[in-house]
Amino acid sequence: MVVQHTLDNGILVLMESIPHFRSASIGVWFKTGSIQEESDQYGMAHFIEHMLFKGTKNRTARRIAEEIDAVGGQLNAFTAKEYTCFYTKVMDEHIPIAIDVLGDIVCNPLFAQKDIRNEKNVVAEEILMAEDTPEDVCHETLMGAALGQHPLSHPILGSQESVSGFTRDQIRAFYDDHYATGPCIISASGHFDEDEMLDWLTRSFCDWQRHDSLYTVSAQPVDIISHDTAAFRKKDIEQTHLCMAFPGVSIADDILFPLLAVNTVLGGGISSRLFQNIREEKGLAYEIYSYPSSYIGGGLMTIYAGTSPSEAETVLDLICREVDVLRKEGLNEDELGRAKDQMKGNYFLGLENLSSRMSSFAKSQINLGYVRTPQMVLSNIDNITPKDIRDVIEQVFDTDQISLAVVSREQPDHGFSKYLSKY
């Protein structure tokens, strides 16, 4: 059971004590991500994620690393579109030191000028590394094609130009306005006493004087741009990478779980229609899959494939054919039953991992305003009906709203209109 408590400075704590484990995972979550960034701040949230490990008023970067390594623990972070998380995982006996380090880096970052200069180089290399991954480039290109100027379309890493222009004052101001304000959640799962956990968290976080938020984040509707929206990126690579997107649903939408079931059958695993037809039966792709991306204001339903340039047209035709079949025939009873079992299996196997449990509860709270328990997830899956499936297919797979991204060494001979207008 997840227990909630609010610290004196307003930080919400979610705790799940599990006696039979010998470790714990603790994460500090902020409702801050790339969606909050203005044009001169692209990549700022991700850059601050890096900077919080570079030294505090009490510890050098080296000491931060050594203290966690010395107890065999993990300390890391990640930045997403709508939130950022700093987390640690340690043996139960080392929870106090882990929380002390985690609280220190979150509450007392130095943002030293020398560290900023060095980290700009590190992030520049990370951006170049992403550019060397055509699959990632294709997904980023799709976001721009599908969402236009919506804040969700901005790359989390930013660009070489935006990151190189960051100043210490800008970084400090963004941190003060977005991390020392607004929603902050601490989520903990594992072996600990709840009273002791609250005591450790109070000592490490309650001296952090937080203040009222200076900004308001609205859930802007995520609107796919109209029919015939496409983008091409030329790269000197051997494969052609393809992404096709339809309008998706919000993370709070009632039809999210039916969409997850449809995705499971369409391209969510090795038994899916796309994988079996295009890879297994025809051997036209090594990787092909589909996935929904759901945010507070909406989302996308994406299909990806990597294939040879000579087969790109055929693969796109086959993808469109599978979408046609899905729209006309939906899912049969056996497919829906298997999809439900697969969803439940994937979810509950994931909960065998403490970090997954910690993340699941925090994401639910920060996105929905409540903790979606395993029992609630199970009920949502079991209650999916054939009508739900028909409704979500009709709503999401709107063939008048398709976006396409292609990354290849050569643009398709017939352009994009053939694939986007075939309906």
VENPESUL-V472050 format. One record per backbone hydrogen bond with DSSP energy under -1.0 kcal/mol. NH is the residue of the N-H (numbers start at 1). CO is the residue of the C=O. E is the energy in kcal/mol with one decimal. If there is no record, write none. Layout:
BEGIN
nh->[NH;NH]
co->[CO;CO]
e->[E;E]
END
This chain:
BEGIN
nh->[3;5;7;10;12;13;14;15;16;18;21;24;25;26;27;28;29;30;31;32;34;35;36;37;41;44;47;48;49;50;51;52;53;54;56;57;64;65;66;67;68;69;70;72;73;74;76;78;80;84;85;86;87;88;89;90;92;94;95;98;99;100;101;102;103;104;105;106;107;108;110;116;117;118;119;120;121;122;123;124;125;126;127;128;129;130;131;132;133;137;138;139;140;141;142;143;144;145;146;147;148;150;153;154;163;164;166;171;172;173;174;175;176;177;178;179;180;185;186;187;188;189;190;191;197;198;199;200;201;202;203;204;205;206;208;210;211;220;222;223;225;229;231;233;235;237;240;241;242;243;244;245;246;248;251;253;256;259;260;261;262;263;264;265;266;267;268;272;273;274;276;277;278;279;280;281;283;284;289;290;291;293;295;300;301;302;303;304;305;306;307;311;315;316;317;318;319;320;321;322;323;324;325;326;327;328;329;330;336;337;338;339;340;341;342;343;344;345;346;347;348;349;350;351;352;353;357;358;359;360;361;362;363;364;365;366;367;368;369;377;378;379;380;381;382;383;384;389;390;391;392;393;394;395;396;397;398;401;403;404;405;406;407;408;415;420;421]
co->[15;13;11;7;184;5;186;3;188;190;18;90;189;88;187;86;185;84;183;30;80;81;33;34;38;41;43;44;45;46;47;48;50;51;59;108;60;61;62;63;64;65;66;69;68;89;87;85;83;30;78;28;76;26;74;24;22;91;92;94;95;96;97;98;99;100;101;102;103;104;55;112;113;114;115;116;117;118;119;120;121;122;123;124;125;126;127;128;130;133;134;135;136;137;138;139;140;141;142;143;144;147;150;151;159;160;163;167;168;169;170;171;172;173;174;175;175;29;12;27;14;25;16;23;193;194;195;196;197;198;199;200;201;202;205;208;180;218;297;221;146;402;404;406;408;235;307;407;305;405;303;403;301;299;295;250;253;255;256;257;258;259;260;261;262;263;263;269;265;266;272;273;274;275;275;276;279;278;304;267;302;300;298;293;246;291;244;289;242;287;240;308;311;312;313;314;315;316;317;318;319;320;321;322;323;324;325;326;332;333;334;335;336;337;338;339;340;341;342;343;344;345;346;347;349;350;353;354;355;356;357;358;359;360;361;362;363;364;365;373;374;375;376;377;378;379;381;385;386;387;388;389;390;391;392;393;396;398;245;229;243;231;241;233;412;416;417]
e->[-3.3;-2.0;-2.8;-2.2;-1.9;-3.7;-3.1;-2.8;-2.2;-3.3;-1.6;-2.4;-2.8;-2.7;-2.8;-3.4;-3.7;-2.8;-1.6;-2.0;-1.4;-2.5;-1.6;-1.4;-2.2;-2.9;-2.2;-2.7;-1.9;-1.6;-2.3;-1.9;-1.6;-2.1;-3.2;-1.0;-2.2;-2.0;-2.6;-2.6;-1.4;-2.5;-2.4;-1.8;-2.4;-2.2;-2.5;-2.1;-2.9;-2.1;-2.4;-2.3;-2.7;-2.6;-1.8;-1.9;-2.3;-1.9;-1.4;-1.9;-2.6;-2.0;-2.4;-2.7;-3.0;-1.8;-2.4;-1.8;-2.4;-2.3;-2.0;-2.2;-2.2;-2.2;-2.7;-1.8;-1.1;-1.6;-2.9;-2.1;-1.9;-1.8;-2.5;-2.0;-2.4;-2.1;-2.0;-1.2;-1.7;-2.1;-2.4;-1.8;-2.4;-2.6;-2.1;-1.8;-1.6;-2.1;-3.2;-2.4;-1.6;-2.1;-2.5;-1.3;-2.5;-2.0;-1.5;-2.4;-2.8;-2.3;-2.5;-2.4;-2.7;-2.4;-1.4;-2.6;-1.8;-2.5;-2.9;-2.6;-2.6;-2.3;-2.2;-2.4;-2.7;-2.4;-2.0;-2.6;-2.6;-2.5;-2.2;-1.6;-2.3;-1.9;-1.5;-1.2;-1.8;-1.8;-1.6;-1.1;-2.1;-1.0;-1.9;-2.6;-2.0;-2.0;-3.8;-3.0;-3.0;-2.4;-2.6;-2.8;-2.4;-2.8;-2.5;-1.5;-1.6;-2.0;-2.2;-1.9;-2.2;-2.7;-1.9;-1.5;-2.6;-2.6;-1.3;-1.4;-2.7;-2.7;-2.5;-2.6;-2.4;-1.3;-2.3;-2.3;-1.2;-2.8;-2.0;-2.0;-2.4;-3.0;-3.6;-2.0;-2.6;-2.7;-2.8;-3.2;-2.1;-2.0;-2.7;-1.6;-2.7;-2.5;-2.2;-2.4;-2.5;-2.5;-2.0;-2.2;-2.2;-2.3;-2.4;-2.4;-2.5;-2.2;-3.1;-1.9;-2.3;-2.2;-2.6;-2.5;-2.3;-2.1;-2.7;-2.6;-2.5;-2.6;-2.8;-2.3;-2.7;-2.3;-1.6;-1.3;-1.3;-1.7;-1.9;-2.8;-2.3;-2.8;-2.1;-1.7;-3.0;-1.8;-2.2;-2.9;-2.1;-2.9;-1.3;-2.2;-2.6;-2.1;-2.5;-2.1;-2.7;-2.0;-1.5;-1.8;-2.4;-2.8;-2.4;-2.1;-2.1;-2.2;-2.8;-1.7;-2.5;-2.1;-2.1;-1.7;-2.7;-2.1;-2.5;-1.9;-1.9;-2.1;-2.3]
END
